[in-house]
Structure formats: structure tokens, C-alpha cells
Amino acid sequence: MNIQPILTNEQLYPYLLKARYGVEKESQRVTMEGDLVTTDYPEKLGNRSFHPYIQTDFAETQMELVTPVTDSVSELFRWLAAIHDTVYRSMDTNEMLWPLSMPPALPKTEENIVIAKLDNFEDVLYRRYLAKTYGRRKQMVSGIHFNFEFDDEMVQKMFEIQEEYDDYDQFKTEVYLKVARNYLHYRWLTTYFFGGSPLSGPHYFNGHERPTEPVRSIRNSEYGYKNHEDVKVSYRSVKDYVNDIQQMVEEGKLSEEKEFYAAVRLRGGHSVADLADKPVRYIELRNIDLDPYQPYGIGEEEVEFLHLFMLFLLWTDEQADPDDWVEQGEQMNNLVALESPLAQTACYDEAQRLIVEIRSFIKQTELPVSTEILDRMEEMLDDPKQTLAGRVYLDAQKRTQKEIGKQEGLSYYKKAWQAPYQLAGFTNMELSTQIFMFDAIQKGFDLEVLDEQDQFLKLNAQEHTEYVKNGNMTSKDTYIAPLIMENKTVTKKLLHRAGFRVPQGKEFTSKEAADVSYEEFRNKSIVVKPKSTNFGLGITVFVDGPNKNDYEQAINTAFKEDDSVLIEDFIAGTEYRFFVIGDQVKAILLRVPANVTGDGKQTVKELVAQKNNDPLRGENHRTPLEKIQLGESEELVLHQQGYTFDSVPNQDETIYLRDNSNVSTGGDSIDMTEVFSEDYKQLAVQAAQVLGATICGVDIIVPDIEAPASAADAYGIIEANFNPMMHMHCYPYKGKGRRLTMDILKLLYPDFIK
């Protein structure tokens, strides 16, 4: 099959750099001192028997992190980051992931390497078979399996251009077969540049035959984890590939098809036999060593090169019989893998030729890619110390291989714990959604981000699908319930008619009408607020009644947020947020309005800047607390107290910058869940039920929490929220955090989350 004329056809140019990617990354769990742990698989993680992202490989200590299939390199690394964050924060706090392919010091006695304690006994038996056949020590090496699929439109377009094949499935299979054979022939090139296992650890070989270390890649050499010599599988055709694997199983040379450990696997169905009826869909590269200097074991540049390399392997012609071509590659790879990491490779001239050809391929296909990595590869060819194996070996001479694993691993551990309320890879999403996604990944939900900007997620588990917006808007609430809560007038009417105490007031649809009504409110304690907005925006409180200028300014501020404005009676007392899920209040929060405490030296503006330096404070709901703003509302509140932004408060004097207590406007959050009696909690649940809400936040003013809810004027419900922020309950300023995100998951999947 002559591919070159096809790949240079302009019709293919839009598709060449499109592909689908997936990564399966193995890592050992170790202590902070770099020693193999003796603990069981983390209890916080969902059942590993069906977890889509986090599995166990051979040993109980060996985790396997699996990304979903992604359509871009950037998305691939977002998921790698998120899954790593989840794993780090689900393990014991004194455990981390070992960043090297070669394991840390293994137990002196092989039986002390604990086989994974899986629910399915057949899986345990399979691992026992592997231990007996290959030894437990060989199983402890880790690496990356890189799954690659050409863009389907590209393959379809190639099929339309060519004239040799009439059947699309056959053509597609031949495309992947060619790439697979060429990769097996040229994989020594990736071993030279990206091999990263030059040294073994204590007790890895334990008296068995071993190479003369250092080498480029123990894992990719004949001393690595590979099938016995009598396992022979041809890549000449899919029929040969399938028949050979099945024959190896029938002859007992393989216990089952997944024991076939070639550097490339052809993928297309649930089993190898499926390839007899289905086309090859993607290929799995299994020879990638972990890069200890990358937080996820592989870098974006390496993935981008592998994509380029796959295209080049499709482009370049095979120069021998398919089986001979693959066998030549096996020999060359073993040669390169066992070379000293500081020595110039015996394949230097061939490597130079390949880089020249890759440059020519880029030029002929007009690929819009940077050739910087090829420049670096040429430098690495001339200076082997710059290869990954060279760097690891030289680094190990300075601080030992154990110190590399310990120190690099610790740096990634610290990064994962630096902001434990965030989910790496998705930090541009709202914090409540990030926390919800963390919990979903941790417990093993199949998760998809449908619309990142709109915080729209898809969950699947137990063949059941749910859609979630903002982490707490779900199918459990009808369409009308959020509309009721969004409209404060409707909310107040329904609650009032149901017998709940709510503030009385009026609604205005124009500034002129509101201004004319000033005399009605000048001597009253009132709240001016938009009719249908959340997050405390546009709200002004007048405890002692407003003067005309302040009143008009408050009206203007409210109308900036909505077309309708409410002026309501101010109910004296303290405001609390009751978070209702189903028939229970899961959390209660006291929210203290944005404030600063004076030191007698700094201005209000300077004190705000100082308080905003707290790493828990940020913007747009990406942190547990919001930064205090210095806008019109804050200026008005200060003015009512006789202050400006440039005023200097006295020592220990507390100055409030907002009348409303929303955390979203810079307030502080204090958990009060255990303080309130059950009657107030039932009050909030009943109010939510009146509004038809399953999940909501009910804001209640309570003058005295010691008084029963049934007492006269004991409370006032000021509003209900259809999109209450969960993160402020999960990570309060003070008090116990409440994992409401997990409560939402339990509500949606009661049989899946225990």
C-alpha cells in the first residue's frame, strides 16, 4: 500500500494532526521515605473491579491510572492531572507515587510482594499464575501504555482517495498494521530518547541474570518483563495476529490473550477474536518508560512526538518481509536498550537518517508543527547525557536513584496537596463543580464534561446516566423549581401562603417608580435587592432607614443586576444558610459580611488587600472564599459608617464592607450545623418542599438560635437558592467541612455510593 501520495493530498491536511489519545500509567505506592508501602489499596477510592480511571496492576501497591479517550493532547493532560490529584488525595497522607519505572527496594523475600487483593477470584488466580511463570519481582516494573487512534475522518478520506482497497474496514486495518510493524521495527528510537530505566533497585534481580548496569532501559531490554521466547505472534496480517495469539493460548504458552506482552497491541474490540470481524480501531504502545521529571510520567512534548512518529511510520515504507522487519526491530531495540546511557548509540547513523526523513515528511505534507523536538533529538544523539536515561543515571550519581524517586515524588505530592479544594486540570471551572468532579472520579463514575463554561457534566454508573449542572442542579428537581426560587417575589408569596414568616415589601420595574416611593421607606429598616439574581449581587441593607442619596444609589445598584427590584422589610437577626438535600439539612453556615480588622496604621483599602492575600481567597468561585471587592456597594456601606476606603480604623476595630453576608461578596463562612436544633432544620426542609425543591439553599434570619422555631418572630426566611454554592460548606472559614458533593452523588446513585 503506497501511502505517500495519499498523505500529500491537500484534502488530508486538515486531519493529519487530529487524533485520539489515551494513557494507562502504572506507579508504585511508596512512603515519604521512598519505601514500598505495606498498606492495602486506598479505601476512599471506588471499587477497582470496575473503576474507569483507577485500577490495580499486579501488586496491591501498584496503581494503574487510566485516562478517558481524549481528542487533544491538552485534554489528555488535563485528565492526567485530575486523576493524579484524585489518587494523591485519596491515599494515606504519608503515601505518594513512585515516579520511576524501576521499583523502589523490593522485599528480600519474594512472597512478601503482595498480589492485588481483587474481588474477582479469577483475576487473583491470573496474577498468581504470572507470579509463578515470571516471578513477582519482574511484575513490579512500571511504565506507560500509550493508546493512539488516527482521526477517523482522516482514515475515511484516505480510503476515498486510494484505489487499492474496496472495503473500508480492511483498509483501516492495513493502515494500523503498517504503523504497528514500523513501530516494532523503529521503536529503538524511542528507547534511545525516552528510555528511563538505567538502574535497577535493591532486590529487583535478586540473584537472577541481570545486565551490566547502567543501560538505557532495563524495562525495554531482554531483562525486562516480556514473554518467553517460544511465544511468537506475527503482524503480517490481522488473521495471522489473531490466530497466533489464540494458538499460543491453546498450546499453553499463554494462559490467556492478555498475557501477550508485545510493545504494540492491536485494538478493536473486547477481545483479540473481535479483530476477525471488526477493523483495528487503535494501537497500544506499551514500551514507554516513566519520566521521573514529569509529574505524570510523560510530557506533552513526548506525546506530540509520538503522534508525529505515528504519521511518519504510516508514511515510510517497510524494507523487508513483515516478520523479518519486526524481528530486526526487536534485535535493534535490545541492542540500544542495553547500551550505556552515556555512550553514543551504535544506531547513530540510522537515527540521523530517520530524523532527516521525518523533517522531509513534515515539509512534504506541510504539517504545521514545530521542529524543535527534532533539534533536541539531534542534540541528544550527539550528547547522550541529554537523553532521559543519561539524565537519570547522572542524577543518580549525585543523589542516588532512591533520592530521585523520593524527592521528585515528594514535589508532585506537594503540588497535589497545595490547594486540596481544587481539581488539577479543571481549575477554570467553578469550585463546587471541581469538588463534585473530584468525588465522582474518586468513586469511579464515568464522567464527561459536556460544557465546561456552563459547568455541565454527564455521569454514568451501573448503566444509569445523570446530568448535573453546577454540581447540584440535577434531575431530582423539576424544571419549575429553580424558576420559582429565581423569582424572589414568587418564592415569598408561596412561603407566606404556606404559613412561613417572610419579609414584606414591594416590587419595582423602573427606577422612577422606586425613587418616587422614597418617602414610604425613609424611616424604615429595609433591604434593596434585585428580584432574580444570586451571589448577593446588587443588595443594599439600610438598618436605620436611608437618606435620599443613599436610597437612590442603592436603587441604581440593584437595577444594574436585574430589570426588577424588591424593597423589603429588614428582619433583624443573624442570617444562616441551610443546605437542604432531599428531606434533610446537610449543612448550616453562618456567613459573616466582608470585613477587616484595623491595626491603627493601615487604611481600609490596605487592610482589604492584606486580607485578600489569603490563598483561600480568589475570584469567580474558584476558591473557598472570595476576595473582598472595593466597588459601589462597599463604598456605600462604608459611607453609612462614616468611613471611606482611605480611612484608618483603630486597633482591633472591625469594619464591615457589606451589609449582606454572602461569601460570594467577600464574606467569611462558619459551620453551624451541629449548633442548631432539629426544629430549625425541619423548617428549612418544609420550606424547600413548599417550593418543590429537592436540592436548595434556604436563607433564614434567626435573632436567637436558643429560641424554638415555633416562637413568635423566631425567624424570617428571606430567600431560597436553586444554585447554592457547595464549596463554602466543604471548606468553611471556620468549623467542620461538609462534603455536600458526596451527598449529591448519594442522592443520584444510592446503590452505588454507600
GIUR-V734325 format. One record per backbone hydrogen bond with DSSP energy under -1.0 kcal/mol. CO is the residue of the C=O (numbers start at 0). NH is the residue of the N-H. If there is no record, write none. Layout:
co={CO/CO}
nh={NH/NH}
//
This chain:
co={2/3/5/8/11/11/14/17/19/20/21/22/23/24/26/27/28/29/30/34/46/52/54/57/58/60/61/62/63/64/69/71/72/73/74/75/76/77/78/79/80/81/82/83/84/86/86/91/95/100/108/109/113/115/119/120/121/122/123/124/125/126/127/128/129/130/136/142/143/144/145/146/147/148/150/151/152/153/154/155/156/157/166/167/168/169/170/171/172/173/174/175/176/177/178/179/180/181/182/185/186/187/188/189/190/192/196/197/200/201/204/210/215/217/220/227/236/237/238/239/240/241/242/243/244/245/246/247/247/248/255/256/262/264/266/266/271/272/273/273/281/282/283/284/287/290/293/296/298/299/300/301/302/303/304/305/306/307/308/309/310/311/320/321/322/323/324/325/326/327/328/329/330/331/332/333/335/336/336/339/344/346/347/348/349/350/351/352/353/354/355/356/357/358/359/360/361/366/370/371/372/373/374/375/376/377/378/382/383/386/387/388/389/390/391/392/394/395/399/400/401/402/403/404/405/406/407/408/409/410/411/412/418/422/425/429/430/431/432/433/434/435/436/437/438/439/441/445/447/450/451/454/455/455/456/457/458/459/460/463/465/467/468/468/472/473/479/480/481/482/486/487/488/489/490/491/492/493/494/495/500/503/505/507/509/510/511/514/516/517/517/520/524/525/526/527/528/530/533/539/541/546/547/548/549/550/551/552/553/554/555/557/563/564/565/566/567/573/575/576/577/578/579/580/583/586/587/588/589/591/593/595/597/602/603/604/605/606/607/610/613/615/617/620/624/630/631/632/633/634/635/637/638/643/644/646/648/649/652/654/661/661/662/667/668/669/671/671/676/677/678/679/680/681/682/683/684/685/686/687/693/695/696/697/698/698/699/700/701/703/707/710/715/718/720/725/725/726/728/733/737/738/739/740/741/742/743/744/748}
nh={6/7/8/11/14/15/17/150/148/69/146/66/144/64/62/97/36/95/33/30/49/65/63/115/61/28/56/26/54/24/20/75/76/77/78/79/80/81/82/83/84/85/86/87/88/89/90/94/29/141/111/112/59/117/123/124/125/126/127/128/129/130/131/132/133/134/139/25/287/23/284/21/282/19/154/155/156/157/158/159/160/161/170/171/172/173/174/175/176/177/178/179/180/181/182/183/184/185/186/188/190/191/192/193/194/387/217/214/203/105/207/212/196/220/223/230/240/241/242/243/244/245/246/247/248/249/250/252/253/251/258/259/285/283/280/281/274/275/276/277/266/147/264/145/143/293/296/290/302/303/304/305/306/307/308/309/310/311/312/313/314/315/324/325/326/327/328/329/330/331/332/333/334/335/336/337/338/215/216/342/347/350/351/352/353/354/355/356/357/358/359/360/361/362/363/364/366/368/374/375/376/377/378/379/380/381/382/385/386/390/391/392/393/394/395/396/398/399/403/404/405/406/407/408/409/410/411/412/413/414/415/416/421/425/428/433/434/435/436/437/438/439/440/441/442/444/45/459/457/455/454/469/449/450/467/447/465/445/463/460/458/456/471/472/468/476/483/484/485/486/490/491/492/493/494/495/496/497/499/498/716/568/566/564/513/514/515/517/519/520/521/523/569/541/567/539/565/487/536/527/525/550/551/552/553/554/555/556/557/558/559/560/530/507/528/505/526/701/699/588/697/585/695/583/580/578/671/576/669/667/656/654/651/606/607/608/609/610/611/613/616/624/626/430/617/634/635/636/637/638/639/642/641/646/604/603/599/652/597/595/664/666/665/591/733/589/674/675/680/681/682/683/684/685/686/687/688/689/690/692/581/579/720/577/717/718/575/715/573/706/710/713/700/698/696/728/729/730/737/670/739/742/743/744/745/746/747/748/752}
//
